[in-house]
Amino acid sequence: MQLTEKHRVYWQKNLRITSILLMIWFIVTFVVGFYARELDFNFFGWPFSFWMGAQGSLVVYCLIIWFYASYMNKLDEEAGVNEEEEE
């Protein structure tokens, strides 16, 4: 099957947003954990590193999922590959 230019643009945008969101995930998961001792300031009354481990990273993960789903729905509509509900 030969890909059209529309398909190429779709996949380029998909790969770009996936790589950006994976970088955010990596930073939240590993970089913040690695520098936890240096991140010694209070955030909502708790040490920032503790808050990120207990609450913050989960909030960021949910935001990543929400953003990806909404972005891909818009991209699917632009490309004409969205799943339309049948009645």
HTML snippet that shows the backbone in 3Dmol.js (N, CA, C, O; Angstrom):
<script src="https://3Dmol.org/build/3Dmol-min.js"></script>
<div id="view" style="width:600px;height:400px;position:relative"></div>
<script>
const pdb = `
ATOM      1  N   MET A   1       0.842  -1.177   0.000  1.00  0.00           N
ATOM      2  CA  MET A   1       0.000   0.000   0.000  1.00  0.00           C
ATOM      3  C   MET A   1       0.887   1.241   0.000  1.00  0.00           C
ATOM      4  O   MET A   1       1.822   1.349   0.794  1.00  0.00           O
ATOM      5  N   GLN A   2       0.593   2.146  -0.872  1.00  0.00           N
ATOM      6  CA  GLN A   2       1.370   3.378  -0.993  1.00  0.00           C
ATOM      7  C   GLN A   2       0.758   4.459  -0.093  1.00  0.00           C
ATOM      8  O   GLN A   2      -0.452   4.686  -0.108  1.00  0.00           O
ATOM      9  N   LEU A   3       1.615   5.114   0.685  1.00  0.00           N
ATOM     10  CA  LEU A   3       1.136   6.177   1.556  1.00  0.00           C
ATOM     11  C   LEU A   3       1.018   7.481   0.781  1.00  0.00           C
ATOM     12  O   LEU A   3       1.880   7.822  -0.030  1.00  0.00           O
ATOM     13  N   THR A   4      -0.051   8.190   1.043  1.00  0.00           N
ATOM     14  CA  THR A   4      -0.220   9.501   0.426  1.00  0.00           C
ATOM     15  C   THR A   4       0.482  10.550   1.281  1.00  0.00           C
ATOM     16  O   THR A   4       0.929  10.263   2.391  1.00  0.00           O
ATOM     17  N   GLU A   5       0.571  11.748   0.762  1.00  0.00           N
ATOM     18  CA  GLU A   5       1.190  12.845   1.526  1.00  0.00           C
ATOM     19  C   GLU A   5       0.397  13.142   2.790  1.00  0.00           C
ATOM     20  O   GLU A   5       0.970  13.505   3.817  1.00  0.00           O
ATOM     21  N   LYS A   6      -0.913  12.988   2.715  1.00  0.00           N
ATOM     22  CA  LYS A   6      -1.770  13.200   3.886  1.00  0.00           C
ATOM     23  C   LYS A   6      -1.435  12.208   5.000  1.00  0.00           C
ATOM     24  O   LYS A   6      -1.405  12.569   6.177  1.00  0.00           O
ATOM     25  N   HIS A   7      -1.184  10.948   4.612  1.00  0.00           N
ATOM     26  CA  HIS A   7      -0.790   9.934   5.593  1.00  0.00           C
ATOM     27  C   HIS A   7       0.573  10.250   6.210  1.00  0.00           C
ATOM     28  O   HIS A   7       0.775  10.072   7.412  1.00  0.00           O
ATOM     29  N   ARG A   8       1.494  10.714   5.387  1.00  0.00           N
ATOM     30  CA  ARG A   8       2.831  11.051   5.893  1.00  0.00           C
ATOM     31  C   ARG A   8       2.766  12.190   6.920  1.00  0.00           C
ATOM     32  O   ARG A   8       3.417  12.134   7.963  1.00  0.00           O
ATOM     33  N   VAL A   9       1.982  13.208   6.614  1.00  0.00           N
ATOM     34  CA  VAL A   9       1.830  14.333   7.541  1.00  0.00           C
ATOM     35  C   VAL A   9       1.182  13.861   8.843  1.00  0.00           C
ATOM     36  O   VAL A   9       1.585  14.262   9.935  1.00  0.00           O
ATOM     37  N   TYR A  10       0.169  13.001   8.705  1.00  0.00           N
ATOM     38  CA  TYR A  10      -0.511  12.451   9.881  1.00  0.00           C
ATOM     39  C   TYR A  10       0.481  11.724  10.782  1.00  0.00           C
ATOM     40  O   TYR A  10       0.511  11.957  11.990  1.00  0.00           O
ATOM     41  N   TRP A  11       1.290  10.845  10.200  1.00  0.00           N
ATOM     42  CA  TRP A  11       2.231  10.077  11.004  1.00  0.00           C
ATOM     43  C   TRP A  11       3.369  10.937  11.541  1.00  0.00           C
ATOM     44  O   TRP A  11       3.865  10.672  12.636  1.00  0.00           O
ATOM     45  N   GLN A  12       3.791  11.950  10.809  1.00  0.00           N
ATOM     46  CA  GLN A  12       4.819  12.860  11.336  1.00  0.00           C
ATOM     47  C   GLN A  12       4.305  13.586  12.564  1.00  0.00           C
ATOM     48  O   GLN A  12       5.019  13.704  13.560  1.00  0.00           O
ATOM     49  N   LYS A  13       3.060  14.078  12.503  1.00  0.00           N
ATOM     50  CA  LYS A  13       2.480  14.757  13.667  1.00  0.00           C
ATOM     51  C   LYS A  13       2.295  13.792  14.822  1.00  0.00           C
ATOM     52  O   LYS A  13       2.532  14.145  15.977  1.00  0.00           O
ATOM     53  N   ASN A  14       1.867  12.564  14.513  1.00  0.00           N
ATOM     54  CA  ASN A  14       1.677  11.556  15.548  1.00  0.00           C
ATOM     55  C   ASN A  14       3.003  11.229  16.235  1.00  0.00           C
ATOM     56  O   ASN A  14       3.067  11.181  17.464  1.00  0.00           O
ATOM     57  N   LEU A  15       4.050  11.007  15.457  1.00  0.00           N
ATOM     58  CA  LEU A  15       5.358  10.691  16.039  1.00  0.00           C
ATOM     59  C   LEU A  15       5.934  11.871  16.814  1.00  0.00           C
ATOM     60  O   LEU A  15       6.588  11.678  17.839  1.00  0.00           O
ATOM     61  N   ARG A  16       5.698  13.086  16.336  1.00  0.00           N
ATOM     62  CA  ARG A  16       6.207  14.271  17.024  1.00  0.00           C
ATOM     63  C   ARG A  16       5.556  14.419  18.396  1.00  0.00           C
ATOM     64  O   ARG A  16       6.256  14.619  19.389  1.00  0.00           O
ATOM     65  N   ILE A  17       4.226  14.322  18.469  1.00  0.00           N
ATOM     66  CA  ILE A  17       3.555  14.499  19.757  1.00  0.00           C
ATOM     67  C   ILE A  17       3.869  13.330  20.694  1.00  0.00           C
ATOM     68  O   ILE A  17       3.980  13.520  21.905  1.00  0.00           O
ATOM     69  N   THR A  18       4.011  12.133  20.143  1.00  0.00           N
ATOM     70  CA  THR A  18       4.373  10.985  20.973  1.00  0.00           C
ATOM     71  C   THR A  18       5.760  11.163  21.573  1.00  0.00           C
ATOM     72  O   THR A  18       5.957  10.871  22.753  1.00  0.00           O
ATOM     73  N   SER A  19       6.718  11.632  20.796  1.00  0.00           N
ATOM     74  CA  SER A  19       8.072  11.821  21.323  1.00  0.00           C
ATOM     75  C   SER A  19       8.118  12.950  22.357  1.00  0.00           C
ATOM     76  O   SER A  19       8.842  12.844  23.348  1.00  0.00           O
ATOM     77  N   ILE A  20       7.367  14.014  22.145  1.00  0.00           N
ATOM     78  CA  ILE A  20       7.328  15.104  23.130  1.00  0.00           C
ATOM     79  C   ILE A  20       6.729  14.618  24.437  1.00  0.00           C
ATOM     80  O   ILE A  20       7.264  14.899  25.510  1.00  0.00           O
ATOM     81  N   LEU A  21       5.623  13.891  24.355  1.00  0.00           N
ATOM     82  CA  LEU A  21       4.980  13.398  25.576  1.00  0.00           C
ATOM     83  C   LEU A  21       5.840  12.341  26.275  1.00  0.00           C
ATOM     84  O   LEU A  21       5.827  12.252  27.502  1.00  0.00           O
ATOM     85  N   LEU A  22       6.578  11.548  25.515  1.00  0.00           N
ATOM     86  CA  LEU A  22       7.494  10.586  26.139  1.00  0.00           C
ATOM     87  C   LEU A  22       8.654  11.285  26.847  1.00  0.00           C
ATOM     88  O   LEU A  22       9.125  10.812  27.881  1.00  0.00           O
ATOM     89  N   MET A  23       9.117  12.412  26.292  1.00  0.00           N
ATOM     90  CA  MET A  23      10.158  13.181  26.983  1.00  0.00           C
ATOM     91  C   MET A  23       9.622  13.744  28.301  1.00  0.00           C
ATOM     92  O   MET A  23      10.316  13.717  29.317  1.00  0.00           O
ATOM     93  N   ILE A  24       8.401  14.249  28.282  1.00  0.00           N
ATOM     94  CA  ILE A  24       7.794  14.750  29.520  1.00  0.00           C
ATOM     95  C   ILE A  24       7.657  13.624  30.529  1.00  0.00           C
ATOM     96  O   ILE A  24       7.961  13.802  31.709  1.00  0.00           O
ATOM     97  N   TRP A  25       7.198  12.462  30.069  1.00  0.00           N
ATOM     98  CA  TRP A  25       7.072  11.304  30.955  1.00  0.00           C
ATOM     99  C   TRP A  25       8.422  10.922  31.557  1.00  0.00           C
ATOM    100  O   TRP A  25       8.512  10.648  32.754  1.00  0.00           O
ATOM    101  N   PHE A  26       9.473  10.903  30.736  1.00  0.00           N
ATOM    102  CA  PHE A  26      10.807  10.544  31.207  1.00  0.00           C
ATOM    103  C   PHE A  26      11.295  11.536  32.266  1.00  0.00           C
ATOM    104  O   PHE A  26      11.845  11.137  33.292  1.00  0.00           O
ATOM    105  N   ILE A  27      11.091  12.815  32.011  1.00  0.00           N
ATOM    106  CA  ILE A  27      11.529  13.838  32.967  1.00  0.00           C
ATOM    107  C   ILE A  27      10.802  13.683  34.292  1.00  0.00           C
ATOM    108  O   ILE A  27      11.425  13.715  35.353  1.00  0.00           O
ATOM    109  N   VAL A  28       9.486  13.516  34.236  1.00  0.00           N
ATOM    110  CA  VAL A  28       8.700  13.388  35.468  1.00  0.00           C
ATOM    111  C   VAL A  28       9.058  12.112  36.213  1.00  0.00           C
ATOM    112  O   VAL A  28       9.129  12.112  37.442  1.00  0.00           O
ATOM    113  N   THR A  29       9.284  11.028  35.486  1.00  0.00           N
ATOM    114  CA  THR A  29       9.527   9.738  36.125  1.00  0.00           C
ATOM    115  C   THR A  29      10.957   9.592  36.628  1.00  0.00           C
ATOM    116  O   THR A  29      11.164   9.189  37.773  1.00  0.00           O
ATOM    117  N   PHE A  30      11.938   9.907  35.807  1.00  0.00           N
ATOM    118  CA  PHE A  30      13.318   9.612  36.156  1.00  0.00           C
ATOM    119  C   PHE A  30      14.130  10.825  36.599  1.00  0.00           C
ATOM    120  O   PHE A  30      14.877  10.731  37.574  1.00  0.00           O
ATOM    121  N   VAL A  31      14.009  11.933  35.929  1.00  0.00           N
ATOM    122  CA  VAL A  31      14.838  13.096  36.257  1.00  0.00           C
ATOM    123  C   VAL A  31      14.442  13.671  37.612  1.00  0.00           C
ATOM    124  O   VAL A  31      15.308  13.969  38.434  1.00  0.00           O
ATOM    125  N   VAL A  32      13.150  13.828  37.849  1.00  0.00           N
ATOM    126  CA  VAL A  32      12.706  14.352  39.143  1.00  0.00           C
ATOM    127  C   VAL A  32      13.116  13.398  40.260  1.00  0.00           C
ATOM    128  O   VAL A  32      13.533  13.847  41.328  1.00  0.00           O
ATOM    129  N   GLY A  33      13.005  12.095  40.032  1.00  0.00           N
ATOM    130  CA  GLY A  33      13.436  11.123  41.039  1.00  0.00           C
ATOM    131  C   GLY A  33      14.937  11.145  41.278  1.00  0.00           C
ATOM    132  O   GLY A  33      15.392  10.985  42.411  1.00  0.00           O
ATOM    133  N   PHE A  34      15.706  11.343  40.215  1.00  0.00           N
ATOM    134  CA  PHE A  34      17.154  11.381  40.346  1.00  0.00           C
ATOM    135  C   PHE A  34      17.623  12.605  41.129  1.00  0.00           C
ATOM    136  O   PHE A  34      18.563  12.521  41.919  1.00  0.00           O
ATOM    137  N   TYR A  35      16.964  13.739  40.907  1.00  0.00           N
ATOM    138  CA  TYR A  35      17.338  14.974  41.583  1.00  0.00           C
ATOM    139  C   TYR A  35      16.444  15.266  42.788  1.00  0.00           C
ATOM    140  O   TYR A  35      16.293  16.428  43.166  1.00  0.00           O
ATOM    141  N   ALA A  36      15.856  14.252  43.391  1.00  0.00           N
ATOM    142  CA  ALA A  36      14.904  14.457  44.485  1.00  0.00           C
ATOM    143  C   ALA A  36      15.540  15.172  45.676  1.00  0.00           C
ATOM    144  O   ALA A  36      14.893  16.010  46.304  1.00  0.00           O
ATOM    145  N   ARG A  37      16.766  14.863  45.990  1.00  0.00           N
ATOM    146  CA  ARG A  37      17.411  15.511  47.141  1.00  0.00           C
ATOM    147  C   ARG A  37      17.663  16.990  46.901  1.00  0.00           C
ATOM    148  O   ARG A  37      17.595  17.792  47.831  1.00  0.00           O
ATOM    149  N   GLU A  38      17.956  17.355  45.655  1.00  0.00           N
ATOM    150  CA  GLU A  38      18.210  18.757  45.339  1.00  0.00           C
ATOM    151  C   GLU A  38      16.917  19.570  45.254  1.00  0.00           C
ATOM    152  O   GLU A  38      16.947  20.794  45.383  1.00  0.00           O
ATOM    153  N   LEU A  39      15.798  18.908  45.040  1.00  0.00           N
ATOM    154  CA  LEU A  39      14.504  19.590  44.941  1.00  0.00           C
ATOM    155  C   LEU A  39      13.893  19.715  46.331  1.00  0.00           C
ATOM    156  O   LEU A  39      12.829  19.161  46.609  1.00  0.00           O
ATOM    157  N   ASP A  40      14.577  20.444  47.190  1.00  0.00           N
ATOM    158  CA  ASP A  40      14.193  20.529  48.598  1.00  0.00           C
ATOM    159  C   ASP A  40      13.494  21.859  48.875  1.00  0.00           C
ATOM    160  O   ASP A  40      14.089  22.775  49.442  1.00  0.00           O
ATOM    161  N   PHE A  41      12.232  21.955  48.473  1.00  0.00           N
ATOM    162  CA  PHE A  41      11.417  23.118  48.799  1.00  0.00           C
ATOM    163  C   PHE A  41       9.984  22.629  49.031  1.00  0.00           C
ATOM    164  O   PHE A  41       9.596  21.566  48.547  1.00  0.00           O
ATOM    165  N   ASN A  42       9.221  23.402  49.761  1.00  0.00           N
ATOM    166  CA  ASN A  42       7.849  23.010  50.078  1.00  0.00           C
ATOM    167  C   ASN A  42       6.911  23.337  48.932  1.00  0.00           C
ATOM    168  O   ASN A  42       7.006  24.388  48.299  1.00  0.00           O
ATOM    169  N   PHE A  43       6.011  22.414  48.686  1.00  0.00           N
ATOM    170  CA  PHE A  43       5.006  22.552  47.634  1.00  0.00           C
ATOM    171  C   PHE A  43       3.702  22.045  48.215  1.00  0.00           C
ATOM    172  O   PHE A  43       3.565  20.854  48.495  1.00  0.00           O
ATOM    173  N   PHE A  44       2.744  22.939  48.399  1.00  0.00           N
ATOM    174  CA  PHE A  44       1.473  22.636  49.062  1.00  0.00           C
ATOM    175  C   PHE A  44       1.697  22.052  50.461  1.00  0.00           C
ATOM    176  O   PHE A  44       0.957  21.170  50.899  1.00  0.00           O
ATOM    177  N   GLY A  45       2.709  22.543  51.146  1.00  0.00           N
ATOM    178  CA  GLY A  45       2.977  22.113  52.514  1.00  0.00           C
ATOM    179  C   GLY A  45       3.793  20.834  52.642  1.00  0.00           C
ATOM    180  O   GLY A  45       4.046  20.382  53.758  1.00  0.00           O
ATOM    181  N   TRP A  46       4.204  20.249  51.544  1.00  0.00           N
ATOM    182  CA  TRP A  46       4.996  19.022  51.560  1.00  0.00           C
ATOM    183  C   TRP A  46       6.302  19.265  50.788  1.00  0.00           C
ATOM    184  O   TRP A  46       6.357  20.133  49.918  1.00  0.00           O
ATOM    185  N   PRO A  47       7.346  18.498  51.109  1.00  0.00           N
ATOM    186  CA  PRO A  47       8.564  18.589  50.279  1.00  0.00           C
ATOM    187  C   PRO A  47       8.224  18.222  48.832  1.00  0.00           C
ATOM    188  O   PRO A  47       7.478  17.273  48.591  1.00  0.00           O
ATOM    189  N   PHE A  48       8.767  18.966  47.879  1.00  0.00           N
ATOM    190  CA  PHE A  48       8.413  18.783  46.474  1.00  0.00           C
ATOM    191  C   PHE A  48       8.674  17.362  45.998  1.00  0.00           C
ATOM    192  O   PHE A  48       7.844  16.788  45.293  1.00  0.00           O
ATOM    193  N   SER A  49       9.807  16.787  46.367  1.00  0.00           N
ATOM    194  CA  SER A  49      10.131  15.437  45.892  1.00  0.00           C
ATOM    195  C   SER A  49       9.121  14.422  46.414  1.00  0.00           C
ATOM    196  O   SER A  49       8.741  13.504  45.688  1.00  0.00           O
ATOM    197  N   PHE A  50       8.679  14.574  47.673  1.00  0.00           N
ATOM    198  CA  PHE A  50       7.660  13.674  48.219  1.00  0.00           C
ATOM    199  C   PHE A  50       6.334  13.871  47.493  1.00  0.00           C
ATOM    200  O   PHE A  50       5.656  12.904  47.145  1.00  0.00           O
ATOM    201  N   TRP A  51       5.968  15.142  47.265  1.00  0.00           N
ATOM    202  CA  TRP A  51       4.703  15.427  46.592  1.00  0.00           C
ATOM    203  C   TRP A  51       4.696  14.857  45.179  1.00  0.00           C
ATOM    204  O   TRP A  51       3.691  14.295  44.744  1.00  0.00           O
ATOM    205  N   MET A  52       5.807  14.995  44.458  1.00  0.00           N
ATOM    206  CA  MET A  52       5.874  14.452  43.094  1.00  0.00           C
ATOM    207  C   MET A  52       5.763  12.931  43.111  1.00  0.00           C
ATOM    208  O   MET A  52       5.114  12.349  42.242  1.00  0.00           O
ATOM    209  N   GLY A  53       6.379  12.293  44.074  1.00  0.00           N
ATOM    210  CA  GLY A  53       6.300  10.843  44.161  1.00  0.00           C
ATOM    211  C   GLY A  53       4.917  10.352  44.551  1.00  0.00           C
ATOM    212  O   GLY A  53       4.471   9.305  44.081  1.00  0.00           O
ATOM    213  N   ALA A  54       4.239  11.100  45.403  1.00  0.00           N
ATOM    214  CA  ALA A  54       2.945  10.656  45.901  1.00  0.00           C
ATOM    215  C   ALA A  54       1.778  11.122  45.039  1.00  0.00           C
ATOM    216  O   ALA A  54       0.824  10.369  44.846  1.00  0.00           O
ATOM    217  N   GLN A  55       1.830  12.349  44.516  1.00  0.00           N
ATOM    218  CA  GLN A  55       0.682  12.916  43.814  1.00  0.00           C
ATOM    219  C   GLN A  55       1.035  13.477  42.443  1.00  0.00           C
ATOM    220  O   GLN A  55       0.363  13.183  41.454  1.00  0.00           O
ATOM    221  N   GLY A  56       2.068  14.269  42.385  1.00  0.00           N
ATOM    222  CA  GLY A  56       2.357  15.062  41.195  1.00  0.00           C
ATOM    223  C   GLY A  56       2.583  14.258  39.942  1.00  0.00           C
ATOM    224  O   GLY A  56       2.066  14.607  38.880  1.00  0.00           O
ATOM    225  N   SER A  57       3.347  13.185  40.042  1.00  0.00           N
ATOM    226  CA  SER A  57       3.609  12.408  38.835  1.00  0.00           C
ATOM    227  C   SER A  57       2.329  11.760  38.316  1.00  0.00           C
ATOM    228  O   SER A  57       2.141  11.657  37.104  1.00  0.00           O
ATOM    229  N   LEU A  58       1.456  11.326  39.202  1.00  0.00           N
ATOM    230  CA  LEU A  58       0.194  10.737  38.756  1.00  0.00           C
ATOM    231  C   LEU A  58      -0.685  11.766  38.048  1.00  0.00           C
ATOM    232  O   LEU A  58      -1.360  11.447  37.069  1.00  0.00           O
ATOM    233  N   VAL A  59      -0.674  12.999  38.548  1.00  0.00           N
ATOM    234  CA  VAL A  59      -1.426  14.067  37.898  1.00  0.00           C
ATOM    235  C   VAL A  59      -0.857  14.328  36.504  1.00  0.00           C
ATOM    236  O   VAL A  59      -1.611  14.485  35.544  1.00  0.00           O
ATOM    237  N   VAL A  60       0.460  14.373  36.394  1.00  0.00           N
ATOM    238  CA  VAL A  60       1.093  14.600  35.088  1.00  0.00           C
ATOM    239  C   VAL A  60       0.777  13.461  34.132  1.00  0.00           C
ATOM    240  O   VAL A  60       0.518  13.711  32.955  1.00  0.00           O
ATOM    241  N   TYR A  61       0.790  12.211  34.605  1.00  0.00           N
ATOM    242  CA  TYR A  61       0.472  11.072  33.742  1.00  0.00           C
ATOM    243  C   TYR A  61      -0.957  11.173  33.217  1.00  0.00           C
ATOM    244  O   TYR A  61      -1.199  10.927  32.035  1.00  0.00           O
ATOM    245  N   CYS A  62      -1.895  11.529  34.073  1.00  0.00           N
ATOM    246  CA  CYS A  62      -3.288  11.687  33.632  1.00  0.00           C
ATOM    247  C   CYS A  62      -3.417  12.820  32.624  1.00  0.00           C
ATOM    248  O   CYS A  62      -4.169  12.704  31.657  1.00  0.00           O
ATOM    249  N   LEU A  63      -2.690  13.916  32.839  1.00  0.00           N
ATOM    250  CA  LEU A  63      -2.710  15.023  31.881  1.00  0.00           C
ATOM    251  C   LEU A  63      -2.112  14.616  30.533  1.00  0.00           C
ATOM    252  O   LEU A  63      -2.607  15.030  29.484  1.00  0.00           O
ATOM    253  N   ILE A  64      -1.066  13.819  30.556  1.00  0.00           N
ATOM    254  CA  ILE A  64      -0.462  13.332  29.319  1.00  0.00           C
ATOM    255  C   ILE A  64      -1.478  12.484  28.543  1.00  0.00           C
ATOM    256  O   ILE A  64      -1.630  12.652  27.333  1.00  0.00           O
ATOM    257  N   ILE A  65      -2.167  11.581  29.233  1.00  0.00           N
ATOM    258  CA  ILE A  65      -3.155  10.727  28.582  1.00  0.00           C
ATOM    259  C   ILE A  65      -4.300  11.560  28.015  1.00  0.00           C
ATOM    260  O   ILE A  65      -4.713  11.350  26.874  1.00  0.00           O
ATOM    261  N   TRP A  66      -4.814  12.503  28.803  1.00  0.00           N
ATOM    262  CA  TRP A  66      -5.906  13.361  28.340  1.00  0.00           C
ATOM    263  C   TRP A  66      -5.487  14.164  27.115  1.00  0.00           C
ATOM    264  O   TRP A  66      -6.222  14.230  26.129  1.00  0.00           O
ATOM    265  N   PHE A  67      -4.297  14.777  27.177  1.00  0.00           N
ATOM    266  CA  PHE A  67      -3.833  15.601  26.062  1.00  0.00           C
ATOM    267  C   PHE A  67      -3.650  14.766  24.803  1.00  0.00           C
ATOM    268  O   PHE A  67      -4.056  15.184  23.719  1.00  0.00           O
ATOM    269  N   TYR A  68      -3.042  13.589  24.934  1.00  0.00           N
ATOM    270  CA  TYR A  68      -2.815  12.740  23.762  1.00  0.00           C
ATOM    271  C   TYR A  68      -4.136  12.318  23.129  1.00  0.00           C
ATOM    272  O   TYR A  68      -4.274  12.348  21.907  1.00  0.00           O
ATOM    273  N   ALA A  69      -5.101  11.927  23.946  1.00  0.00           N
ATOM    274  CA  ALA A  69      -6.399  11.497  23.415  1.00  0.00           C
ATOM    275  C   ALA A  69      -7.108  12.638  22.692  1.00  0.00           C
ATOM    276  O   ALA A  69      -7.643  12.443  21.601  1.00  0.00           O
ATOM    277  N   SER A  70      -7.115  13.820  23.290  1.00  0.00           N
ATOM    278  CA  SER A  70      -7.794  14.939  22.638  1.00  0.00           C
ATOM    279  C   SER A  70      -7.045  15.390  21.384  1.00  0.00           C
ATOM    280  O   SER A  70      -7.672  15.721  20.377  1.00  0.00           O
ATOM    281  N   TYR A  71      -5.723  15.405  21.434  1.00  0.00           N
ATOM    282  CA  TYR A  71      -4.931  15.792  20.261  1.00  0.00           C
ATOM    283  C   TYR A  71      -5.151  14.812  19.113  1.00  0.00           C
ATOM    284  O   TYR A  71      -5.332  15.222  17.967  1.00  0.00           O
ATOM    285  N   MET A  72      -5.135  13.522  19.421  1.00  0.00           N
ATOM    286  CA  MET A  72      -5.300  12.530  18.371  1.00  0.00           C
ATOM    287  C   MET A  72      -6.712  12.540  17.810  1.00  0.00           C
ATOM    288  O   MET A  72      -6.893  12.259  16.625  1.00  0.00           O
ATOM    289  N   ASN A  73      -7.722  12.853  18.620  1.00  0.00           N
ATOM    290  CA  ASN A  73      -9.083  12.981  18.090  1.00  0.00           C
ATOM    291  C   ASN A  73      -9.152  14.104  17.068  1.00  0.00           C
ATOM    292  O   ASN A  73      -9.762  13.955  16.010  1.00  0.00           O
ATOM    293  N   LYS A  74      -8.517  15.241  17.392  1.00  0.00           N
ATOM    294  CA  LYS A  74      -8.487  16.359  16.437  1.00  0.00           C
ATOM    295  C   LYS A  74      -7.712  15.991  15.179  1.00  0.00           C
ATOM    296  O   LYS A  74      -8.136  16.307  14.068  1.00  0.00           O
ATOM    297  N   LEU A  75      -6.582  15.326  15.354  1.00  0.00           N
ATOM    298  CA  LEU A  75      -5.762  14.931  14.214  1.00  0.00           C
ATOM    299  C   LEU A  75      -6.490  13.912  13.344  1.00  0.00           C
ATOM    300  O   LEU A  75      -6.402  13.968  12.117  1.00  0.00           O
ATOM    301  N   ASP A  76      -7.207  12.984  13.971  1.00  0.00           N
ATOM    302  CA  ASP A  76      -7.992  12.011  13.209  1.00  0.00           C
ATOM    303  C   ASP A  76      -9.071  12.696  12.380  1.00  0.00           C
ATOM    304  O   ASP A  76      -9.308  12.323  11.231  1.00  0.00           O
ATOM    305  N   GLU A  77      -9.720  13.691  12.957  1.00  0.00           N
ATOM    306  CA  GLU A  77     -10.746  14.423  12.209  1.00  0.00           C
ATOM    307  C   GLU A  77     -10.134  15.164  11.026  1.00  0.00           C
ATOM    308  O   GLU A  77     -10.709  15.179   9.938  1.00  0.00           O
ATOM    309  N   GLU A  78      -8.969  15.780  11.235  1.00  0.00           N
ATOM    310  CA  GLU A  78      -8.296  16.490  10.141  1.00  0.00           C
ATOM    311  C   GLU A  78      -7.917  15.534   9.006  1.00  0.00           C
ATOM    312  O   GLU A  78      -8.025  15.879   7.830  1.00  0.00           O
ATOM    313  N   ALA A  79      -7.475  14.338   9.373  1.00  0.00           N
ATOM    314  CA  ALA A  79      -7.026  13.371   8.376  1.00  0.00           C
ATOM    315  C   ALA A  79      -8.187  12.570   7.799  1.00  0.00           C
ATOM    316  O   ALA A  79      -8.017  11.876   6.797  1.00  0.00           O
ATOM    317  N   GLY A  80      -9.356  12.656   8.414  1.00  0.00           N
ATOM    318  CA  GLY A  80     -10.511  11.917   7.924  1.00  0.00           C
ATOM    319  C   GLY A  80     -10.508  10.454   8.298  1.00  0.00           C
ATOM    320  O   GLY A  80     -11.113   9.636   7.605  1.00  0.00           O
ATOM    321  N   VAL A  81      -9.837  10.108   9.383  1.00  0.00           N
ATOM    322  CA  VAL A  81      -9.800   8.720   9.842  1.00  0.00           C
ATOM    323  C   VAL A  81     -10.442   8.543  11.218  1.00  0.00           C
ATOM    324  O   VAL A  81     -10.195   7.553  11.907  1.00  0.00           O
ATOM    325  N   ASN A  82     -11.265   9.514  11.607  1.00  0.00           N
ATOM    326  CA  ASN A  82     -11.880   9.436  12.922  1.00  0.00           C
ATOM    327  C   ASN A  82     -12.958   8.361  12.940  1.00  0.00           C
ATOM    328  O   ASN A  82     -13.531   8.007  11.909  1.00  0.00           O
ATOM    329  N   GLU A  83     -13.215   7.853  14.139  1.00  0.00           N
ATOM    330  CA  GLU A  83     -14.246   6.852  14.325  1.00  0.00           C
ATOM    331  C   GLU A  83     -15.561   7.542  14.591  1.00  0.00           C
ATOM    332  O   GLU A  83     -15.769   8.115  15.661  1.00  0.00           O
ATOM    333  N   GLU A  84     -16.429   7.489  13.639  1.00  0.00           N
ATOM    334  CA  GLU A  84     -17.719   8.130  13.810  1.00  0.00           C
ATOM    335  C   GLU A  84     -18.682   7.148  14.467  1.00  0.00           C
ATOM    336  O   GLU A  84     -18.685   5.955  14.166  1.00  0.00           O
ATOM    337  N   GLU A  85     -19.490   7.679  15.365  1.00  0.00           N
ATOM    338  CA  GLU A  85     -20.455   6.840  16.049  1.00  0.00           C
ATOM    339  C   GLU A  85     -21.612   6.512  15.097  1.00  0.00           C
ATOM    340  O   GLU A  85     -22.149   7.381  14.409  1.00  0.00           O
ATOM    341  N   GLU A  86     -21.967   5.243  15.088  1.00  0.00           N
ATOM    342  CA  GLU A  86     -23.093   4.841  14.253  1.00  0.00           C
ATOM    343  C   GLU A  86     -24.345   4.807  15.103  1.00  0.00           C
ATOM    344  O   GLU A  86     -24.321   4.382  16.258  1.00  0.00           O
ATOM    345  N   GLU A  87     -25.436   5.261  14.514  1.00  0.00           N
ATOM    346  CA  GLU A  87     -26.703   5.300  15.255  1.00  0.00           C
ATOM    347  C   GLU A  87     -27.622   4.222  14.790  1.00  0.00           C
ATOM    348  O   GLU A  87     -28.736   4.099  15.299  1.00  0.00           O
TER     349      GLU A  87
END
`;
const viewer = $3Dmol.createViewer("view");
viewer.addModel(pdb, "pdb");
viewer.setStyle({}, {cartoon: {color: "spectrum"}});
viewer.zoomTo();
viewer.render();
</script>
